Amino acid sequence: MPPGVTVWFTGLPSAGKTTIATLVADELTARGIGAELLDGDVVRTHLTKGLGFSKEDRDENIRRIGYVAGLLTKHGAVVLVSAISPYREIRDENRARIGRFFEVYVATGLDECRRRDVKGLYAKQARGELKGLTGVDDPYEAPLDPELVLRTEDETPEGSAKQVIAALEQAGLLPERTAA
């Protein structure tokens, strides 16, 4: 069984994390590589439903996602985690626990995230209906030394996904695609 890896996509809400992770998962599946996508919103629905959005609950949410990612990685899966994961300390804790960890910072600016506003969170925050929005009135701690930085304002989601695949191949975490 080939060794697994956790690819952790972090960034502001509406940065493009899930879109890119899904495209990477599709490419890996097309190559016959087992990939699992752990999306923060889906995990909150099924695994961490009782947690709120305090710092403690956000930390626990990310710890639980990291625990599952670590188990899957240990068993040879390529695990794609798409979660805001706002606090550096917990991401680093997961990195240390998992071992084979590749951090992707989806570095989309706040103005672009507001423009995209996929879930309507920025609009709710602007109307005063939502408090504690990451990157606006709750902190987001960008990674200090991620393996890859994606600037989604400058490229398509497909281009970003290709960068992730290429970086994983270059790091020796994925086999390089051979010509058919």
C-alpha positions as CSV (number, residue, x, y, z in Angstrom):
1,M,0.0,0.0,0.0
2,P,1.5,3.4,-1.0
3,P,1.9,5.9,1.9
4,G,-0.9,8.4,2.3
5,V,-0.8,12.2,2.7
6,T,-3.0,14.9,4.1
7,V,-3.3,17.9,1.9
8,W,-4.7,20.7,4.1
9,F,-6.4,23.6,2.3
10,T,-6.7,26.7,4.5
11,G,-8.0,30.2,3.8
12,L,-10.8,32.6,4.3
13,P,-14.5,31.8,3.7
14,S,-15.2,31.8,-0.1
15,A,-11.4,31.6,-0.9
16,G,-11.9,28.6,-3.2
17,K,-10.7,25.8,-0.9
18,T,-13.5,23.3,-1.6
19,T,-13.7,24.1,-5.3
20,I,-10.0,23.4,-5.7
21,A,-9.9,20.4,-3.4
22,T,-12.8,18.8,-5.4
23,L,-11.0,19.3,-8.7
24,V,-7.9,17.7,-7.2
25,A,-10.0,14.8,-5.9
26,D,-11.5,14.4,-9.4
27,E,-8.0,14.3,-11.0
28,L,-6.7,11.8,-8.4
29,T,-9.8,9.6,-8.9
30,A,-9.3,9.7,-12.7
31,R,-5.7,8.5,-12.1
32,G,-6.9,5.6,-9.9
33,I,-5.5,7.1,-6.7
34,G,-7.7,6.8,-3.6
35,A,-8.7,10.2,-2.4
36,E,-11.0,11.3,0.4
37,L,-12.3,14.9,0.7
38,L,-13.1,16.2,4.2
39,D,-15.0,19.4,3.7
40,G,-15.3,21.6,6.8
41,D,-19.0,22.2,6.2
42,V,-19.8,18.6,5.6
43,V,-17.8,17.5,8.7
44,R,-19.7,20.0,10.8
45,T,-23.0,18.4,9.7
46,H,-21.9,14.8,10.5
47,L,-19.0,14.7,12.9
48,T,-18.9,18.0,14.9
49,K,-22.6,19.0,14.8
50,G,-22.7,20.1,18.5
51,L,-19.8,22.5,18.2
52,G,-20.2,26.2,17.9
53,F,-17.9,28.9,16.6
54,S,-16.0,29.9,19.8
55,K,-12.2,29.6,19.6
56,E,-12.4,26.5,21.7
57,D,-15.1,24.9,19.5
58,R,-13.2,25.9,16.3
59,D,-10.0,24.3,17.7
60,E,-11.9,21.1,18.6
61,N,-13.5,21.0,15.2
62,I,-10.1,21.2,13.5
63,R,-8.6,18.7,15.9
64,R,-11.3,16.2,15.1
65,I,-10.9,16.7,11.3
66,G,-7.1,16.2,11.8
67,Y,-7.7,13.0,13.8
68,V,-9.8,11.5,10.9
69,A,-7.4,12.8,8.3
70,G,-4.5,11.1,10.3
71,L,-6.3,7.8,10.4
72,L,-7.0,7.8,6.6
73,T,-3.5,9.0,5.8
74,K,-2.0,6.1,7.9
75,H,-4.0,3.7,5.8
76,G,-2.7,5.1,2.5
77,A,-5.4,7.6,1.4
78,V,-4.7,11.0,0.0
79,V,-6.8,13.1,2.3
80,L,-7.9,16.5,1.0
81,V,-9.1,18.7,3.9
82,S,-10.9,21.8,3.0
83,A,-11.5,23.8,6.2
84,I,-10.9,27.5,7.1
85,S,-8.9,26.3,10.1
86,P,-8.3,29.9,11.3
87,Y,-5.7,29.2,14.0
88,R,-2.1,28.4,13.1
89,E,-1.4,26.5,16.3
90,I,-4.1,23.8,15.7
91,R,-3.0,23.4,12.0
92,D,0.6,22.9,13.3
93,E,-0.6,20.5,15.9
94,N,-2.3,18.4,13.1
95,R,0.8,18.6,11.0
96,A,2.9,17.2,13.9
97,R,0.4,14.4,14.6
98,I,-0.2,13.4,11.0
99,G,3.3,13.6,9.7
100,R,2.7,13.4,6.0
101,F,1.1,16.8,5.8
102,F,1.1,19.3,2.9
103,E,-0.4,22.7,3.7
104,V,-2.0,24.7,0.9
105,Y,-2.8,28.3,1.7
106,V,-5.6,29.6,-0.6
107,A,-4.5,33.2,-0.3
108,T,-7.5,35.0,-1.7
109,G,-8.0,38.6,-0.6
110,L,-10.9,39.6,1.6
111,D,-12.4,41.8,-1.1
112,E,-12.5,38.9,-3.5
113,C,-13.9,36.6,-0.9
114,R,-16.7,39.2,-0.2
115,R,-17.3,39.4,-3.9
116,R,-17.7,35.7,-4.2
117,D,-19.6,35.2,-0.9
118,V,-20.6,31.7,-1.9
119,K,-22.7,31.1,1.3
120,G,-23.8,34.7,1.9
121,L,-21.8,35.0,5.1
122,Y,-20.2,38.3,4.3
123,A,-23.6,39.8,3.5
124,K,-25.0,38.6,6.8
125,Q,-22.0,40.0,8.6
126,A,-22.4,43.3,6.9
127,R,-26.1,43.4,7.9
128,G,-25.2,42.7,11.5
129,E,-26.8,39.2,11.4
130,L,-23.6,37.3,11.9
131,K,-20.8,37.9,14.4
132,G,-17.4,36.2,14.5
133,L,-16.8,35.8,10.7
134,T,-13.3,34.6,10.2
135,G,-11.1,37.3,8.6
136,V,-13.6,40.1,9.4
137,D,-14.4,40.2,13.1
138,D,-12.7,37.0,14.1
139,P,-9.0,36.3,13.4
140,Y,-7.5,34.3,10.6
141,E,-3.8,33.4,11.1
142,A,-2.3,32.8,7.7
143,P,0.3,30.0,7.5
144,L,3.9,31.1,8.0
145,D,5.5,28.5,5.7
146,P,3.0,26.5,3.7
147,E,4.1,24.0,1.1
148,L,2.1,25.9,-1.5
149,V,0.4,29.3,-1.8
150,L,-2.4,29.7,-4.3
151,R,-3.5,33.1,-5.5
152,T,-6.9,32.4,-6.8
153,E,-7.6,35.9,-8.0
154,D,-4.9,35.4,-10.6
155,E,-5.9,32.0,-12.0
156,T,-8.8,29.6,-12.6
157,P,-9.7,26.9,-10.1
158,E,-8.5,24.4,-12.7
159,G,-5.1,26.1,-12.8
160,S,-4.9,26.1,-9.0
161,A,-5.8,22.4,-8.9
162,K,-3.0,21.7,-11.5
163,Q,-0.6,23.6,-9.3
164,V,-1.5,21.4,-6.3
165,I,-1.1,18.2,-8.3
166,A,2.3,19.3,-9.7
167,A,3.5,20.4,-6.3
168,L,2.5,17.0,-4.7
169,E,4.3,15.2,-7.6
170,Q,7.4,17.4,-7.2
171,A,7.4,16.7,-3.4
172,G,7.3,12.9,-4.1
173,L,3.9,12.6,-2.4
174,L,2.1,11.5,-5.6
175,P,3.4,9.4,-8.5
176,E,3.9,11.5,-11.6
177,R,1.4,10.9,-14.4
178,T,2.9,8.9,-17.2
179,A,2.0,9.6,-20.8
180,A,-0.7,7.3,-22.1
